[in-house]
Amino acid sequence: MTPPVLPASVTAVLDRLVPWPDDGTRADGPVAVDATDRLLLTEAAERLATAAAGDVVVVGDRFGALTLGVLALGAPDVRTHTDAVDAEVALQHNLQAAELPAGPTAVVHGTLEPSLLDGARLVLLQLPKSLAELTEIAEAVARHAADDVTVLAGGRIKHMTRAMNDVLGDRFVEVHATLARSKSRALVASGTRPEARVADPLHPARERLVDPELLAAATPTDGGTPPDHLDVVAHGGTFAGPALDHGTRFLLGTAGRWPAADRVRDAVDLGSGTGLLSVVLARRYPAARVVASDRSAAAVASTRATLAANGVSAVVQRGDAGADLPDASADVVLLNPPFHDRAGVSTDAAHRMFAAAGRLLRPGGELWCVYNTRLRYRGSLARAVGPTDHVAQDPRFTVTRSRKV
């Protein structure tokens, strides 16, 4: 049987998309529309033809292909959310640049909130990289969407696991997979299980940590009393979940060599994740202004929740690699940069964060960075920030100190 194809009018809309801010001409660059986008839109086309206002939600769009495709296929409106702020900005840009008929509207939601999914009957989802993130999305859909909702969740076959079926199967009555096309496949989940609608959510998850390195680092530099525990709160899309990852713990072990309190007016947790380092900075430097920044909406929500759980405050902002922060505004920056993009190693984000740290630091300010030893970042840090010292190393991780001159 010949597989269905998208109408030419929809294909024309998709073909005009670019992976903004790139122009799409780099051979090794991202693509604005991938095979999973096209598969999901093809699977959704018949349902979209009869969609009513408020029926359709898109989650995880990267450059706007799903959102624009849904509107081009006839949906009167669409609600959409994507976790990464750079993807959200690209989506907004491509929505404004698209030539769509007057009438259809798209509302972009900054978080995975109830109003995103309230009453939805069709959800298109680019499968996230972690089961925890998929679980939180599935929980939210089951709780807030219509009882007869259908979820079309697509991804590249090499990144899909049987556990994804199980996550959806725990919350929806029927789950099956489509035929593979162009190395992509979709999972189709329909009919909310009644128990899933009322079940207590697993996310955000909260844990109490009593790790000695963590508690020592969070002790005020004036010799105050160390905390007997710290709490961490993590939404599903946040790295390491409600735990202390090995790299962060290794960085905390060097806290005794971080700048003295009288040298720190402003401190930055760059790529804050769950916010544990933000809590440490706020407790260690109680007189300093602490700023936490992350590109992920889930991380920003986690950071705020973790700060609140520990009774400390910081300025929390959502921005891509510190782009939201002003020049020469920090005396110390802590950084545990990401180094994975799904199953592969990716260093692009780390290098952009190094450049951001070099821009953010005042003369004499210090970047303390932990990274996977095999990535050999010391030279890059020296070029982006300034003279860089090797502080500590174990079989997996290295901690360096870079000084802005």
Secondary structure, 3 states (H helix, E strand, C coil): CCCCCCCHHHHHHHHCCCCCCCCCCCCCCCCCCCHHHHHHHHHHHHHHCCCCCCCEEEECCCCCHHHHHHHHCCCCEEEEECCEHHHHHHHHHHHHHCCCCCCCEEEECCCCCHHHHCCCCEEEEECCCCHHHHHHHHHHHHHHCCCCCEEEEEEEHHHCCHHHHHHHHCCEEEEEECCCECCEEEEEEEEECHHHHHCCCCCCEEEEECCHHHHHHCCCCCCCCCCCCEEEEECCCCCCCCCCCHHHHHHHCCHHHCCCHHHCCEEEEECCCCCHHHHHHHHHCCCCEEEEEECEHHHHHHHHHHHHHCCCCCEEEECCCCCCCCCCCEEEEEECCCCEECCEECCHHHHHHHHHHHHHEEEEEEEEEEEEHHHCCHHHHHHHCCCEEEEEECCCEEEEEEECC
